[in-house]
Amino acid sequence: MLAGEETSIELVKRWLQNRADEDLETGSSGGSPGARAGRRSSLALTPEDEPLVDVANRSPPPSYIPSALLYAPPEPLELLCVFPERASRVCAAASAAASRVGGEARTVRGLRETLELLRRDVDPRLPHVVVIDARQPQSLDAIALARAIRGIKNTQHIILIAVVKKSAYLKDDFAVLPFLEAGYNRVMVETLGATAWCAEMLQARSAATAARAQIGAVAALAAAADRSRDLVAVTDDQQRILLTNKSWCRVLGWRVEEGPRPFTETAGGEALRLASSGARDWEAPVTLRRRAAPDPILLPCRGAAVALTRSTSHVVFVCEPTNAMDGERGRGSLHSIRRGSLDVRSVASDGLRRTSLAKLQGLPLEAPITKVITLLSAATEGAPPSTVACIERAVDMLRTSELYSPQMKDEPKLRVEDPIATDLIGALLSQGPTNIISSRRSSNDSTVVRQTNRTNIKHKTSGQLRELLDTALTWDFEIFRLEDMTRGRPLTHLGLTLMGQRFDLCGTLECDERTLANWLTTIETNYRPKNSYHNSTHAADVLQAVAFFLEKERLKCLLEPLEAAAALVAAAAHDVDHPGTSSAFLCNSLDPLAILYNDVSVLESHHAALTFKLTLSDDRVNIFKNLDREMFKTIRHNVIDMILATEMTKHYEHLAKFVNVFYATSGGSKEDGLQADVSKTDEPLSLDTTALSLPENLVLVKRMMIKCADVSNASRPQKFAFEWAKRIADEYFLQTDEEKAKDLPVVMPMFDRATCSIPRSQIGFIDYIIMDMMEAWAAFIDMPELVSHARSNHQRWRELDEAGVTTIAEVMRAQRQYALQSTPSNTTTTTQPTAEE
């Protein structure tokens, strides 16, 4: 034995020595420490000391990945058993084996329980191993469950083991293939042997730990590339793009969700030729094509081929942005808008039209509206005089900047039949103090920041409040019950539950939970509790709606964590310090805020500005303090844009853009869709998925999301919709009373408490504002209950109107009677009369 051992040791030494000699000759990773320290990694893409290899005899490039990056400390085994039968002996054997190796086992019975545990388990430790009973397909579809698990994020490291019957395992040589294709790592024949299960658990834990470490390392390297200012793309051996960073997506208009795509569709030039030739490292120019611009850009590129074997598996392209590109900003910024659009007022008259068009044609950029005017002008040549007159009138309309701003149709019949609805919509959508500024269901404004004596709430919850907050992601969430249980402080509690726990805002913004709690407390303190509608309960309701929308699969795929965080911040603060009156009232009364913001978006501008003033005033409140400059600019831009989008004077503009970009009817183009009023036709809405690939269109999605959340009252279950209608009417009544007392123009004369019909105002609001928007949004995120609730509430309001119900007290009385009639006889309910009664 000793002689044999010495021989083995000598063989190993000789093999290591030969490897070292080869490494010294070829310059691979086996060089001396000094030589290695003096060399740069091939990942840095600096090929001065790495000559191009012969294509016929190429070898993989050196890849120095520190072992510490792949190190994973041992962890106690976390086992999850999915067995339909409670008393399964196989399940008991697997659980006992997990305990023997120092781990913990949990057991669930079905698909739904498994997915809920993996998605919402309060324990942050995901299981290392999941053992699934595949013996009885009629009780549990093991194939479908594996695919569902693999569809959840961050489950790649989980080892899936399928337990099958011995007869099924032995009857077919390829019986394991369906399980492997579904995502299983191993297939095990049912057994009660403790030794077999113990060995299986040890192997599975080792494999899961190694997989977790490798995935973590890849994620870290991908994050490093994503933060780089260079344009980075990684392709497979067939030159299909697998990974791009944010700079690449921003400059070229690339979307990660598009999946693998040939690199040749985006790039060309010498760099692509060298990559195809099999070169290991190279530096060469590359031509990149941008979606939003017709002309390609030429950038210097450094590349490298990566492989674990002699054949290349991945190719890395790193393109350095030029100085000209450094001066450009991302899509959606003011600078890019100015570069991409031209002032068409230069074509304002017939005498100057042809000269101006000639100048425009000589410029390198041309706005779409300029192209339209050019085509229309060309169509007038040789056309009949009547056609020329119509085209010129259309061109005059196109020259205006408010192409999507609506105007109330001057139809006397409409106003006579429904004066309350038309007056309400006119007040909501009008602009300027002379034309009566908007009075939104959820607008923003106030005067000064107030300091109150409210104490901070306790962040720990228990009992009934905890049970209520556990339902925070349901559409029938009891927001008014939360208001009562927290004594008028629902925003902080709900914010900590949704922002802090469910969406991990602290992790995204790199702040601690105490800072988030301080921020929520500060924001809620600056909402005015005297307001019946625009208070912190409304803010919490909008926050809950935005969080509910963010859980939809469509938005999960579209929005990044930082964008989701911005949406939640904007929702919580979108009405901070609202005075309980509309922007029109502030303009008419020459309020200091109206003077400050020049009568333009007064409320929304104040809310956005105050949000950041409060946030940045103290590090104990500043949830953005640990973000770098670029990330802060990004989230600040998103928050401001979404808060400003809640202005109701821009309602039809945002809705029209959203519909024209994302939808088309079966009988026409997207451009026809709005004019055809798709919501009132039988033609179905069809989503244009190609529009989702453009980054600038995500702005429309985020605006629509917070807009729908802001006025989601009418699309909530009936008891919530009616309570919100009562509250907004109370607030509008107070404004009308104050306008009359101060002899100011009455913005909404229909909200006179002596003559107002609550049902009619709600019918008009749903008809003109809610229904079209909710139909478009519901189809986009696949949430039909938005429309069904709105229609149900509309029908109920119409029934009350036909019954002669007008006042708030009559509405609430009728609703209680309706609730009693719809309550089963064996259920007792207690109601208290309202103050109005």
C-alpha positions in Angstrom: 0.0 0.0 0.0 2.8 2.4 0.9 4.6 1.8 -2.4 1.3 2.3 -4.3 0.6 5.5 -2.5 4.1 6.8 -3.2 3.7 5.9 -6.9 0.4 7.8 -7.0 1.9 10.9 -5.4 4.8 10.8 -7.8 2.4 10.6 -10.7 0.4 13.6 -9.4 3.6 15.6 -8.9 4.8 14.8 -12.4 1.4 15.8 -13.9 1.4 19.1 -12.1 4.9 19.9 -13.2 4.1 19.2 -16.8 1.1 21.5 -16.5 3.2 24.2 -15.1 5.7 23.9 -17.9 3.0 24.1 -20.5 1.5 27.1 -18.9 4.8 28.9 -18.9 5.2 28.2 -22.5 1.7 29.2 -23.6 1.1 32.1 -21.2 -1.9 30.4 -19.5 -3.0 30.6 -15.9 -0.2 28.4 -14.7 2.4 31.2 -14.8 4.3 32.5 -11.8 2.6 34.8 -9.4 4.7 37.7 -10.6 3.9 37.1 -14.2 0.2 36.7 -13.4 0.1 39.9 -11.4 1.7 41.8 -14.3 -0.8 40.6 -16.8 -4.3 41.9 -17.3 -7.3 39.7 -17.4 -8.8 39.0 -20.8 -12.1 40.2 -19.4 -10.5 43.7 -19.4 -10.3 43.3 -23.2 -6.7 44.7 -23.5 -5.0 42.5 -26.0 -1.5 44.1 -26.1 0.1 41.1 -24.5 -2.4 38.6 -26.0 -1.6 38.1 -29.7 -4.3 36.7 -32.0 -4.3 33.0 -32.2 -4.4 30.9 -35.3 -8.0 30.1 -36.2 -7.1 26.5 -37.0 -5.5 26.0 -33.6 -7.4 28.4 -31.3 -7.6 27.8 -27.6 -9.9 29.3 -24.9 -8.8 32.6 -23.5 -7.5 32.8 -20.0 -10.3 33.5 -17.5 -9.2 34.5 -14.0 -12.2 34.1 -11.9 -11.2 34.2 -8.2 -12.3 31.1 -6.3 -13.6 33.3 -3.5 -16.3 34.6 -6.0 -17.6 31.0 -6.3 -17.2 30.1 -2.7 -20.4 29.1 -0.9 -20.4 28.4 2.9 -22.2 25.3 4.0 -25.8 25.8 4.9 -28.4 23.7 6.7 -30.5 21.8 4.2 -33.9 23.3 3.5 -36.1 20.5 2.1 -39.6 21.0 0.7 -41.7 17.8 0.1 -44.7 18.0 -2.2 -46.9 14.9 -1.6 -50.7 14.9 -2.1 -51.1 12.2 0.6 -50.6 13.4 4.1 -49.4 10.0 5.5 -47.0 9.2 2.7 -44.3 6.9 4.0 -41.9 8.1 1.2 -42.4 11.7 2.3 -41.7 10.7 5.9 -38.5 8.9 4.9 -37.2 12.0 2.9 -38.1 14.3 5.8 -36.3 12.0 8.3 -33.2 12.0 6.0 -33.2 15.8 6.0 -33.2 15.9 9.8 -30.4 13.4 9.9 -28.1 15.6 7.8 -28.9 18.6 10.0 -31.6 20.2 7.9 -35.3 21.1 8.1 -38.2 19.7 6.0 -41.5 21.2 5.2 -44.4 19.5 3.5 -47.2 20.8 1.2 -49.9 18.9 -0.7 -50.5 20.7 -4.0 -49.4 23.0 -6.7 -51.0 26.2 -5.4 -49.5 25.7 -1.9 -46.0 25.1 -3.4 -46.1 28.2 -5.6 -47.4 30.4 -2.7 -44.6 29.2 -0.5 -41.9 29.9 -3.0 -43.4 33.4 -3.9 -44.6 34.8 -0.6 -42.9 32.8 2.2 -41.9 35.2 4.9 -38.7 33.1 5.4 -36.2 34.5 2.9 -34.5 31.2 2.7 -35.7 29.3 -0.4 -35.5 25.5 -0.2 -32.3 23.9 -1.5 -34.2 20.8 -2.6 -37.8 20.1 -3.6 -39.0 16.5 -3.7 -42.2 16.1 -5.7 -44.4 13.0 -5.8 -44.7 12.1 -9.5 -46.3 8.7 -8.9 -49.9 9.7 -9.2 -50.5 12.2 -12.2 -54.2 12.3 -11.4 -53.5 13.8 -8.0 -50.5 16.0 -8.8 -49.2 17.1 -12.2 -45.5 16.9 -11.5 -44.5 18.1 -14.9 -46.7 21.2 -14.8 -45.5 22.0 -11.2 -41.8 21.8 -12.2 -42.4 24.2 -15.1 -44.2 26.6 -12.8 -41.4 26.5 -10.3 -38.8 27.2 -13.0 -40.9 30.1 -14.1 -40.4 31.8 -10.8 -37.4 34.1 -10.5 -34.4 33.0 -8.4 -35.3 29.3 -8.5 -32.4 28.1 -10.8 -30.4 26.9 -7.8 -33.2 24.7 -6.5 -32.7 21.0 -7.0 -35.9 19.3 -8.2 -36.2 15.6 -7.5 -39.1 13.6 -9.0 -40.2 10.4 -7.1 -41.5 7.8 -9.6 -42.7 4.2 -9.4 -40.2 1.5 -10.0 -42.4 0.0 -12.7 -42.6 3.2 -14.6 -38.9 3.8 -14.3 -37.9 0.4 -15.7 -40.3 0.1 -18.5 -38.7 2.7 -20.7 -35.1 3.6 -21.3 -36.0 7.2 -21.8 -38.6 7.6 -19.0 -36.6 10.4 -17.4 -36.5 12.6 -20.4 -39.9 14.3 -19.8 -38.9 15.1 -16.3 -35.5 16.5 -17.3 -37.1 18.7 -20.0 -39.6 20.0 -17.4 -36.8 21.2 -15.2 -36.1 18.3 -12.8 -32.5 17.6 -11.9 -32.9 14.1 -10.8 -35.5 11.2 -10.9 -35.6 8.8 -8.0 -37.4 5.5 -7.7 -39.7 5.4 -4.6 -37.9 4.0 -1.6 -38.3 3.9 2.1 -34.6 3.3 2.7 -33.1 5.8 5.1 -29.6 5.3 3.7 -30.7 6.0 0.1 -32.6 9.1 1.1 -29.7 10.4 3.3 -27.2 10.0 0.4 -29.7 11.7 -2.0 -30.1 14.6 0.4 -26.4 15.1 0.8 -25.8 15.1 -2.9 -28.7 17.4 -3.6 -27.6 19.9 -1.0 -24.0 20.0 -2.4 -25.3 20.5 -5.9 -27.8 23.2 -4.8 -25.1 25.1 -2.8 -22.7 25.0 -5.7 -25.4 26.1 -8.1 -26.4 29.0 -5.8 -22.8 30.2 -5.6 -22.3 30.0 -9.4 -25.6 31.9 -10.1 -24.6 34.5 -7.5 -21.2 35.0 -9.2 -22.9 35.3 -12.6 -25.3 37.8 -11.2 -22.5 39.8 -9.7 -20.6 40.0 -12.9 -23.8 40.8 -14.8 -24.5 43.7 -12.3 -20.9 45.0 -12.9 -21.5 45.0 -16.6 -24.9 46.6 -16.2 -23.4 49.5 -14.3 -20.7 50.1 -16.9 -21.0 53.2 -19.1 -19.7 51.2 -22.0 -22.1 49.4 -24.3 -21.8 45.7 -23.4 -23.3 42.7 -25.2 -22.8 39.0 -24.7 -23.7 36.5 -27.5 -23.6 32.7 -27.8 -21.4 30.8 -30.2 -24.0 31.4 -32.9 -23.8 35.2 -32.3 -27.3 35.5 -30.8 -27.5 38.2 -28.2 -28.0 36.8 -24.8 -27.2 39.7 -22.5 -27.0 43.5 -22.8 -26.4 46.2 -20.3 -28.4 49.4 -19.7 -26.2 51.5 -21.8 -26.7 49.2 -24.8 -30.4 49.2 -24.4 -30.6 53.0 -23.9 -28.5 53.8 -26.9 -29.8 51.2 -29.4 -33.4 50.9 -28.2 -32.9 47.2 -27.2 -35.3 45.4 -24.9 -34.1 42.5 -22.7 -37.5 40.9 -23.0 -37.1 40.4 -26.7 -35.0 37.3 -26.1 -32.1 36.0 -28.2 -31.7 37.8 -31.5 -28.9 37.6 -34.1 -26.2 40.1 -33.5 -26.0 40.8 -37.2 -29.4 42.6 -36.9 -27.8 45.2 -34.7 -24.1 45.3 -35.6 -21.7 45.0 -38.4 -18.2 45.9 -39.4 -14.7 44.6 -38.7 -15.5 43.7 -35.1 -18.2 41.3 -36.2 -15.9 39.7 -38.8 -13.1 39.1 -36.3 -15.6 37.6 -33.9 -16.8 35.2 -36.6 -13.2 34.3 -37.5 -12.6 32.7 -34.1 -10.2 35.3 -32.8 -9.7 35.2 -29.1 -9.3 39.0 -28.4 -9.6 41.9 -30.7 -10.0 45.6 -31.1 -11.9 46.9 -34.1 -14.6 49.4 -35.0 -18.2 48.2 -35.0 -21.3 49.7 -36.7 -24.4 49.7 -34.6 -27.9 50.4 -35.8 -30.4 52.3 -33.6 -34.1 51.8 -33.8 -35.0 55.4 -33.2 -32.5 56.8 -35.7 -32.1 55.9 -39.4 -28.3 56.4 -39.4 -26.0 53.9 -37.7 -23.2 54.8 -35.4 -19.6 53.8 -35.5 -17.9 52.9 -32.2 -14.6 51.4 -31.1 -15.1 47.8 -29.9 -13.1 45.5 -27.8 -14.1 41.8 -27.8 -13.2 38.5 -26.4 -14.2 34.9 -26.9 -15.0 32.9 -23.7 -15.0 29.1 -23.4 -14.6 26.4 -20.8 -13.5 23.9 -23.5 -11.6 24.3 -26.8 -14.8 25.6 -28.5 -16.1 29.0 -27.9 -19.3 29.3 -25.9 -19.8 33.0 -25.5 -18.5 36.2 -27.2 -18.2 39.5 -25.3 -18.5 42.9 -27.1 -17.6 46.1 -25.3 -18.2 49.3 -27.2 -16.9 52.6 -25.9 -19.3 55.5 -26.3 -17.9 58.5 -28.2 -17.7 62.0 -26.8 -20.8 63.0 -28.9 -22.8 60.2 -27.3 -21.7 61.3 -23.8 -23.5 64.6 -24.4 -26.7 62.9 -25.3 -29.3 61.9 -22.8 -31.6 59.1 -22.5 -34.9 58.9 -24.3 -37.6 60.9 -22.6 -35.3 63.7 -21.4 -35.9 67.3 -22.4 -32.7 67.4 -24.4 -33.6 64.4 -26.6 -37.1 65.7 -27.2 -35.7 69.0 -28.5 -33.3 67.1 -30.7 -36.0 64.9 -32.1 -38.7 67.4 -32.9 -38.8 70.6 -34.9 -40.9 73.7 -34.5 -43.4 73.6 -37.3 -44.6 77.2 -36.9 -42.1 78.2 -39.6 -44.6 76.8 -42.1 -47.4 79.0 -40.9 -48.2 80.8 -44.1 -48.5 79.9 -47.8 -45.9 82.4 -48.8 -43.2 80.9 -46.6 -44.3 77.2 -46.7 -42.2 76.0 -49.5 -39.0 77.8 -48.3 -39.5 76.5 -44.8 -40.0 72.9 -46.0 -36.9 73.1 -48.1 -35.0 74.1 -45.0 -36.5 71.3 -43.0 -35.6 68.8 -45.7 -32.0 69.8 -45.4 -31.8 69.1 -41.7 -30.6 65.7 -40.4 -33.6 65.3 -38.1 -37.3 65.5 -38.9 -40.2 65.2 -36.5 -43.2 62.9 -37.5 -45.5 65.9 -37.5 -43.3 67.7 -40.0 -43.5 64.6 -42.3 -47.3 64.7 -42.0 -47.5 68.4 -42.9 -45.1 67.8 -45.9 -47.3 65.0 -47.2 -50.4 67.0 -46.8 -48.9 70.0 -48.5 -47.8 67.8 -51.4 -51.4 66.4 -51.7 -52.8 69.9 -52.4 -51.1 70.1 -55.8 -53.6 69.6 -58.5 -56.4 68.9 -56.0 -59.9 70.5 -56.2 -60.4 73.8 -54.3 -62.7 72.1 -51.8 -60.1 69.4 -51.0 -57.3 72.0 -50.7 -59.4 74.0 -48.2 -60.0 70.9 -46.1 -56.3 69.9 -46.2 -55.2 73.5 -45.2 -57.6 73.4 -42.3 -56.1 70.1 -41.2 -52.6 71.5 -41.4 -53.6 74.5 -39.3 -54.8 72.0 -36.6 -51.6 70.0 -36.8 -49.6 73.1 -36.2 -50.9 73.4 -32.6 -49.0 71.9 -29.8 -52.0 70.4 -28.0 -52.8 67.7 -30.5 -54.3 65.4 -27.9 -56.0 68.0 -25.7 -59.8 67.5 -25.8 -62.4 70.1 -26.3 -66.0 69.7 -25.2 -68.3 69.2 -28.3 -70.6 72.2 -28.7 -73.8 70.1 -29.0 -76.8 71.8 -27.4 -78.7 68.5 -27.3 -76.0 66.8 -25.2 -75.9 69.6 -22.7 -79.7 69.7 -22.4 -79.9 66.0 -21.8 -77.1 65.7 -19.3 -76.0 69.1 -18.1 -74.5 67.8 -14.8 -72.2 65.4 -16.6 -71.1 67.8 -19.2 -70.5 70.6 -16.7 -68.5 68.2 -14.5 -66.3 66.9 -17.4 -65.8 70.5 -18.6 -64.6 71.6 -15.2 -62.3 68.6 -14.8 -60.6 69.1 -18.2 -60.5 72.9 -18.6 -57.3 74.7 -18.2 -56.3 78.2 -17.0 -57.9 80.4 -14.3 -60.2 82.1 -16.8 -61.4 78.8 -18.2 -61.6 77.1 -14.8 -58.7 74.8 -14.0 -59.1 71.1 -13.4 -60.5 69.7 -10.2 -59.3 66.1 -10.2 -60.4 63.2 -8.3 -56.8 63.0 -7.2 -54.8 66.1 -7.8 -52.0 67.7 -5.9 -51.4 70.9 -4.1 -51.1 72.8 -0.9 -49.5 75.9 0.6 -47.0 75.3 3.3 -45.3 72.4 5.0 -46.8 71.9 8.4 -45.3 70.5 11.5 -47.7 68.5 13.7 -47.4 66.8 17.0 -48.2 63.4 15.8 -45.9 60.7 17.1 -44.3 58.0 15.1 -46.4 54.9 14.8 -45.2 51.5 16.0 -43.9 49.6 13.0 -44.6 46.2 14.5 -48.2 45.0 14.0 -50.1 42.2 15.5 -53.6 40.7 15.8 -56.3 42.0 13.6 -54.1 44.7 12.0 -51.6 42.1 10.9 -54.4 39.9 9.4 -55.7 42.9 7.5 -52.4 43.9 6.1 -51.8 40.3 4.9 -54.7 41.0 2.4 -53.0 44.2 1.1 -52.6 42.8 -2.4 -56.3 42.0 -3.0 -58.5 44.3 -5.0 -61.2 44.4 -2.3 -58.7 45.4 0.4 -60.5 47.1 3.3 -58.9 50.5 3.2 -61.4 52.2 5.4 -61.1 49.5 8.0 -57.3 50.1 8.0 -58.0 53.8 8.4 -60.1 53.1 11.5 -57.6 50.6 13.0 -54.6 52.9 12.6 -56.6 56.0 13.7 -56.1 57.9 10.5 -52.6 56.7 9.8 -53.0 54.0 7.1 -50.2 55.1 4.8 -47.3 54.3 7.1 -48.6 50.9 8.0 -49.6 49.9 4.4 -46.4 51.5 3.0 -44.1 49.4 5.3 -46.0 46.3 4.4 -46.0 46.8 0.6 -42.9 49.0 0.0 -40.7 47.5 2.7 -41.7 43.9 2.7 -43.5 42.9 -0.5 -41.4 44.9 -3.0 -38.2 45.3 -0.9 -37.9 49.0 -1.5 -35.1 49.2 1.0 -33.0 46.7 -1.1 -33.7 48.6 -4.3 -32.9 52.0 -2.9 -30.1 50.7 -0.6 -31.7 52.3 2.5 -32.6 50.8 5.9 -36.1 50.1 7.1 -36.0 52.9 9.7 -35.3 55.5 7.0 -38.3 54.2 5.0 -40.5 54.3 8.1 -39.4 57.9 8.8 -40.1 58.8 5.2 -43.6 57.4 5.2 -44.3 59.1 8.6 -43.1 62.4 7.2 -45.1 62.1 4.0 -48.3 61.1 5.9 -47.8 63.9 8.4 -48.0 66.3 5.5 -51.3 65.1 4.3 -54.2 67.2 5.7 -56.5 65.0 7.8 -59.3 67.6 7.6 -59.8 66.8 3.9 -62.5 64.2 3.4 -61.0 62.8 0.2 -57.5 64.1 -0.5 -55.9 62.7 2.7 -53.5 60.0 3.6 -56.2 57.3 3.2 -56.5 58.2 -0.5 -52.7 58.1 -0.8 -52.7 54.6 0.8 -55.5 53.6 -1.6 -53.6 54.7 -4.6 -50.4 53.0 -3.3 -52.4 49.8 -2.8 -53.7 50.0 -6.4 -50.3 50.6 -7.9 -48.8 47.7 -5.9 -51.7 45.5 -7.1 -51.0 46.5 -10.7 -47.3 45.8 -10.3 -48.1 42.2 -9.4 -49.5 41.6 -12.8 -47.3 39.6 -15.1 -47.3 42.2 -17.9 -45.8 44.8 -15.6 -43.4 42.4 -13.9 -41.9 41.7 -17.3 -41.8 45.4 -18.4 -40.7 47.3 -15.3 -37.3 47.1 -13.5 -37.1 47.2 -9.7 -36.0 50.8 -9.7 -39.0 51.8 -11.9 -41.4 49.9 -9.6 -39.9 51.6 -6.6 -40.4 55.0 -8.3 -44.1 54.1 -9.0 -44.6 53.2 -5.3 -43.0 56.4 -4.1 -45.0 58.5 -6.5 -48.2 56.8 -5.5 -47.6 57.4 -1.8 -46.7 61.1 -2.2 -48.8 62.1 -5.3 -51.2 64.2 -3.3 -49.0 65.3 -0.3 -50.2 68.5 1.3 -53.3 68.7 -0.8 -55.4 71.7 0.4 -58.8 70.1 -0.5 -59.4 72.5 -3.3 -58.7 72.4 -7.0 -56.0 74.1 -9.0 -58.7 76.3 -10.6 -59.7 77.5 -7.1 -56.1 78.4 -6.3 -55.7 80.2 -9.5 -58.9 82.2 -9.1 -58.1 83.1 -5.6 -54.5 84.1 -6.5 -53.1 81.6 -4.0 -49.3 81.8 -3.5 -48.9 78.4 -5.0 -50.7 79.5 -8.2 -48.4 82.6 -8.3 -45.3 80.3 -7.8 -46.2 77.9 -10.6 -47.7 80.4 -13.0 -51.2 78.9 -12.9 -49.8 75.7 -14.7 -50.2 72.3 -13.1 -50.3 74.0 -9.7 -51.3 71.1 -7.5 -49.2 68.5 -9.2 -46.1 70.7 -9.4 -46.4 71.4 -5.7 -46.8 67.7 -4.7 -43.7 66.7 -6.7 -41.6 69.6 -5.4 -42.7 69.0 -1.8 -42.0 65.3 -2.0 -38.3 65.9 -2.8 -38.1 68.9 -0.4 -39.2 66.7 2.5 -37.1 63.7 1.4 -33.9 65.6 0.9 -34.2 67.8 4.0 -33.0 65.2 6.5 -30.8 62.1 6.1 -33.0 60.3 8.6 -35.8 60.6 6.0 -33.9 60.6 2.8 -34.6 57.2 1.2 -32.4 58.1 -1.8 -29.2 59.1 0.1 -27.3 56.0 -0.8 -28.1 56.1 -4.6 -25.4 57.2 -7.0 -26.0 60.4 -9.1 -27.3 58.6 -12.2 -29.7 56.3 -10.3 -31.1 59.3 -8.3 -31.6 61.3 -11.4 -33.5 58.3 -13.0 -35.8 57.8 -10.0 -36.4 61.5 -9.5 -37.4 61.8 -13.2 -39.8 58.9 -12.9 -41.4 60.1 -9.7 -41.9 63.6 -11.0 -43.3 62.4 -14.3 -45.8 60.0 -12.7 -47.0 62.7 -10.2 -47.5 65.2 -13.0 -49.4 62.5 -15.0 -52.2 62.6 -12.4 -53.3 66.0 -13.6 -56.8 65.6 -15.0 -56.4 68.4 -17.6 -54.0 66.0 -19.4 -56.3 63.0 -19.1 -57.3 62.6 -22.7 -53.8 63.4 -23.9 -52.3 60.5 -21.9 -55.2 58.1 -22.8 -55.1 58.9 -26.5 -51.3 58.4 -26.7 -51.6 55.1 -24.8 -54.3 53.8 -27.0 -52.7 55.0 -30.2 -49.4 53.3 -29.3 -50.5 50.0 -27.9 -53.8 49.2 -29.5 -55.5 48.8 -32.9 -59.0 47.7 -33.8 -59.5 44.8 -36.1 -60.9 47.1 -38.7 -58.3 49.8 -38.8 -55.0 51.2 -37.8 -54.0 52.5 -34.4 -54.3 56.0 -35.6 -58.0 55.3 -36.4 -58.6 53.7 -33.0 -59.3 56.8 -30.9 -61.5 58.5 -33.5 -63.5 55.3 -33.9 -64.0 55.2 -30.1 -63.0 51.6 -29.8 -64.6 51.3 -26.4 -68.0 51.8 -27.8 -67.7 49.4 -30.7 -67.9 45.7 -31.0 -64.4 45.5 -32.4 -62.0 43.9 -29.8 -58.9 45.7 -28.6 -55.7 44.0 -29.8 -52.4 44.7 -28.1 -49.5 45.7 -30.3 -46.7 43.9 -28.5 -44.0 45.5 -30.8 -44.6 48.8 -29.1 -43.5 47.3 -25.8 -39.9 47.0 -27.1 -39.4 50.8 -27.3 -38.2 52.3 -24.0 -40.0 55.6 -24.6 -43.3 53.8 -24.6 -42.8 52.6 -21.0 -43.4 56.2 -20.0 -46.9 55.9 -21.2 -47.4 52.6 -19.3 -46.2 54.2 -16.0 -48.4 57.2 -16.5 -51.5 55.1 -17.2 -50.7 52.9 -14.2 -50.8 55.8 -11.7 -53.7 57.5 -13.4 -55.8 54.4 -13.2 -54.8 53.9 -9.6 -55.6 57.5 -8.8 -59.2 57.3 -10.0 -59.7 53.6 -9.3 -62.6 54.3 -6.9 -65.3 53.7 -9.5 -63.6 50.4 -10.5 -63.6 49.1 -6.9 -66.3 46.9 -5.3 -69.5 48.8 -4.7 -69.2 49.6 -1.0 -65.8 51.2 -1.6 -66.9 53.1 -4.7 -69.9 54.7 -2.9 -67.9 55.7 0.2 -65.3 57.4 -2.0 -68.1 59.1 -4.0 -69.5 60.5 -0.7 -66.1 61.8 0.3 -65.3 63.6 -2.9 -68.7 65.2 -3.0 -68.2 66.5 0.6 -64.9 68.0 -0.5 -66.3 69.6 -3.7 -69.3 71.0 -1.7 -66.9 72.8 0.7 -65.0 74.3 -2.2 -68.2 75.6 -3.8 -69.3 77.0 -0.4 -66.0 78.9 -0.1 -66.2 80.1 -3.7 -69.6 81.6 -3.0 -68.5 83.1 0.3 -65.5 84.8 -1.3 -67.3 85.8 -4.5 -65.0 83.7 -6.7 -65.9 82.0 -10.0 -67.7 78.7 -9.2 -65.5 76.0 -10.8 -68.1 73.2 -10.4 -71.6 74.7 -10.1 -73.1 71.2 -10.2 -71.6 70.5 -6.8 -73.9 72.8 -5.0 -75.1 70.9 -1.9 -78.6 72.3 -2.4 -79.1 71.1 -6.0 -76.4 68.4 -6.7 -77.4 64.9 -7.8 -74.7 62.5 -6.7 -75.8 59.7 -8.9 -75.8 61.8 -12.0 -72.3 63.2 -11.3 -71.0 59.7 -10.9 -72.7 58.4 -14.0 -71.1 61.2 -16.0 -67.7 60.6 -14.4 -67.8 56.9 -15.3 -69.1 57.5 -18.8 -66.6 60.2 -19.8 -63.5 59.4 -17.7 -63.4 55.9 -16.2 -64.8 53.5 -18.8 -62.6 54.1 -21.8 -59.5 54.3 -19.6 -60.2 51.2 -17.6 -61.1 49.2 -20.7 -57.7 50.0 -22.2 -55.8 49.4 -19.0 -57.7 46.2 -18.1 -56.9 44.7 -21.5 -53.3 45.7 -21.1 -52.7 44.1 -17.7 -55.4 41.4 -18.1 -57.6 42.5 -15.2 -61.3 42.3 -16.4 -62.7 43.1 -13.0 -61.7 46.7 -13.5 -64.4 47.0 -16.2 -66.9 44.7 -14.5 -66.9 46.7 -11.3 -67.1 50.0 -13.2 -70.2 48.7 -15.1 -71.8 47.4 -12.0 -71.3 50.7 -10.2 -72.6 52.6 -13.2 -75.7 50.4 -13.2 -76.3 51.0 -9.5 -75.9 54.8 -9.9 -78.4 54.7 -12.7 -80.9 52.8 -10.6 -80.6 55.4 -7.8 -81.0 58.2 -10.3 -84.2 56.6 -11.7 -85.5 56.2 -8.1 -85.1 60.0 -7.5 -82.1 59.7 -5.1 -79.9 62.8 -5.2 -78.3 63.8 -1.9 -75.5 62.0 0.0 -77.8 61.0 2.8 -80.3 59.5 0.4 -77.5 57.6 -1.3 -76.1 56.1 1.9 -79.6 55.2 3.1 -80.4 53.5 -0.1 -77.1 51.6 0.0 -77.8 50.3 3.5 -81.2 49.1 2.4 -79.7 47.5 -0.6 -77.0 45.7 1.5 -79.7 44.4 3.9 -81.7 43.0 1.0 -78.7 41.3 -0.5 -77.5 39.9 2.9 -78.5 36.2 3.6 -81.3 35.9 6.2 -79.1 33.9 8.6 -76.5 36.7 8.7 -77.0 39.7 11.1 -75.5 43.1 10.3 -75.4 46.2 12.4 -75.3 49.7 10.8 -75.2 53.1 12.3 -76.8 56.2 10.8 -74.5 58.7 9.1 -74.0 62.3 10.2 -76.0 63.5 7.2 -79.0 61.6 8.3 
